[in-house]
Amino acid sequence: DFATPRAVLTGHDYEITCAAICAELGLVISGSKEGPCLIHSMNGDLLRTLEGPGRLQGPESCLRPKLIQASREGHCVIYYENGLFCVFSVNGRLQATMETEDKIR
């Protein structure tokens, strides 16, 4: 038997840099090189767009997601290349931010 994809997720204009699957909630969260993070259902439906805070100006205004993790409680933590952590609800609401100078892996 050949494996076939369960769904094709669309919506990013650039290459995917990070992704997380939350099987408990049936969600796939992905981030691309030059764009926002997206939340899809396991069936491939685009549910939400996660936009970082709009207070940044200049070259830092393009948030590049580097790491994503989702919890079964419905929280999504995103670490951006510029040292910014953001916590979103599964509904797409930005709940908290924190900046760090440390290198996170």
C-alpha positions as CSV (number, residue, x, y, z in Angstrom):
1,D,0.0,0.0,0.0
2,F,1.1,3.5,-0.8
3,A,0.8,6.2,1.8
4,T,-1.4,9.1,0.8
5,P,-1.7,12.5,2.4
6,R,-4.7,13.0,4.8
7,A,-5.0,16.6,3.8
8,V,-3.1,19.3,1.9
9,L,-2.6,22.5,4.0
10,T,-2.4,25.7,2.0
11,G,-2.1,29.4,2.9
12,H,1.6,30.2,3.2
13,D,3.4,32.2,0.5
14,Y,6.9,31.2,1.7
15,E,8.7,28.1,2.9
16,I,7.6,26.5,6.2
17,T,10.1,27.0,9.0
18,C,8.3,25.4,11.9
19,A,5.2,23.3,12.6
20,A,3.4,21.7,15.5
21,I,0.5,19.2,15.6
22,C,-1.9,19.1,18.5
23,A,-3.7,15.8,18.1
24,E,-5.9,16.4,21.2
25,L,-7.5,19.4,19.5
26,G,-7.1,18.3,15.9
27,L,-5.0,21.2,14.9
28,V,-1.9,21.9,12.8
29,I,0.0,25.1,13.5
30,S,2.7,26.2,11.0
31,G,4.9,29.2,10.5
32,S,6.6,30.4,7.3
33,K,9.8,32.3,6.6
34,E,8.2,35.6,5.7
35,G,4.7,35.4,7.0
36,P,2.3,34.8,9.8
37,C,1.6,31.5,11.5
38,L,-1.5,29.6,10.5
39,I,-3.8,27.2,12.3
40,H,-5.4,24.5,10.2
41,S,-7.7,21.7,11.1
42,M,-6.5,18.1,10.5
43,N,-8.9,18.1,7.6
44,G,-7.0,20.9,5.9
45,D,-9.4,23.8,6.7
46,L,-7.6,27.1,7.4
47,L,-9.0,28.3,10.8
48,R,-6.9,31.2,12.0
49,T,-4.0,33.5,11.3
50,L,-1.7,34.3,14.2
51,E,-0.3,37.8,13.8
52,G,2.5,39.0,16.1
53,P,2.3,42.3,17.9
54,G,2.1,45.3,15.6
55,R,4.3,47.6,17.7
56,L,7.5,46.7,15.9
57,Q,8.9,49.1,13.2
58,G,11.5,48.8,10.5
59,P,13.3,45.5,9.6
60,E,12.1,43.9,12.9
61,S,8.5,44.3,11.8
62,C,8.6,41.1,9.8
63,L,8.3,38.4,12.5
64,R,10.0,35.1,11.4
65,P,8.8,32.2,13.4
66,K,11.5,29.8,14.5
67,L,9.8,27.4,17.0
68,I,6.1,26.5,17.6
69,Q,4.6,24.5,20.4
70,A,0.9,23.9,21.1
71,S,-0.7,22.6,24.3
72,R,-3.8,20.4,24.7
73,E,-5.3,23.3,26.7
74,G,-5.4,25.4,23.6
75,H,-2.3,27.6,24.0
76,C,0.2,28.2,21.3
77,V,3.7,29.5,22.1
78,I,5.7,30.9,19.2
79,Y,9.4,31.9,19.3
80,Y,10.4,34.3,16.7
81,E,13.9,34.8,15.2
82,N,14.3,38.3,16.8
83,G,14.0,36.9,20.3
84,L,10.3,37.4,20.9
85,F,8.0,34.9,22.5
86,C,4.3,35.1,22.0
87,V,1.5,33.1,23.5
88,F,-1.8,32.9,21.6
89,S,-5.1,31.3,22.4
90,V,-6.3,28.7,19.9
91,N,-8.8,31.3,18.9
92,G,-6.0,33.5,17.6
93,R,-5.9,36.1,20.4
94,L,-2.5,37.3,21.5
95,Q,-2.3,36.7,25.2
96,A,1.3,37.5,26.2
97,T,4.7,38.5,24.8
98,M,8.2,38.4,26.2
99,E,11.6,39.4,24.7
100,T,14.8,37.6,25.4
101,E,18.4,38.1,24.3
102,D,19.2,34.3,24.8
103,K,19.6,31.9,21.9
104,I,16.7,29.4,22.0
105,R,16.9,26.0,20.4
